């Protein structure tokens, strides 16, 4: 029941048409055309010049991005930690109030 059924591919038993025989034709040479003039290949893409100033700018930009992303992630982690601590304090206060109220009765 849970086994997949693999379809079988029976051998074709329909009508077969015989293959068409292609007879070769004679090639007749035409008037000679001069070959086209060679064209200089265009560069496929632009090359980037990496000077020391550009390398320094790339390193500075990458460092700035890493610092900004790190600051954002640390601030999000701190926000989650502060939220968790405040929820834990609220739970303790509410539990104490409920327990104190039940003890008085």
Secondary structure, DSSP 8 states (H G I E B T S, - for coil): --S----------S-----------------------------SS------HHHHHHHHHHHHHHHHHHHHHHHHHHHHHHHHHHHHHHHHHHHHHHHHHHHHH-
